[in-house]
């Protein structure tokens, strides 16, 4: 009888699915190398497919057990109708050419910005100069004024979040783990985009393939009418996302975004 119970227990154990392998993602950015970070969005504006792009230069420096990320927005560009780009240009143009030094901890989290007051002062001055070129009753002036009011109301942590917002996605998986499992891992997050207000979405993140020094991951999320499919090429050497595509739909609206990180000089 005892032998039968033991055999039954072994059968039950053998029938359990194997536990997913947890693959640690170490953060080891390429120190001392010039990098180019390009972001491009495509969406319909006033009935036509329009492009919005921004190119940044990056360089990492080792500081003790952490890192300093030197980052500068170099160029922005769009082929959308001028009226549709006013707020976008007002928010980004003052950042062009402003050098920033983000403090990044050993897990890939941006925890601070060197010379915050100096950087923020440069941004505010750039916006003020931009506004002097617009007539006070123009749409451009009103758009820039709205951005100026937004900037003025931000506390220090809000300023850091704004300035670091486009860089943190590079470190999305750094310092964490990826599950090598066919089922995938449950994900719940907020989907924010130019399509509308941020909404709660959930779904699965799966490791699709291992190719050389990269993991190919796919994320499928949905909620509140939003459908989001994101694909990542994650470097197993640096722990950084080297390529990302994001396809987001909200009703009849859609957005396609790509992010690419490569070696090179963006200046």
Buried (B, 14 or more C-beta within 10 A) or exposed (E): EEEEEEEEEEEEEEEEEEEBEEBEBBBBBBEEEBBBBBBBBBBEBEEEEBBBBBBBBBBBBEEEEBBBBBBBBBBBEBEBEEEBBBBBBBBBBBBBEBBBBBBBBBBBBBEBBEEBEEBBEBBBEBBEEBBEEBEEEEEBBBBBBBBBEBBEEBEEEEBBEBBBEBBBBBBBBBBBEBBEBEEBBEBEBEBEBBBBEEBEBEBEBBBEEEEEEBBBBBBBBBBEEBBBBBBBBBBBEBBBBBBBBBEBBBEEBBBBBBBBBEEEEBE
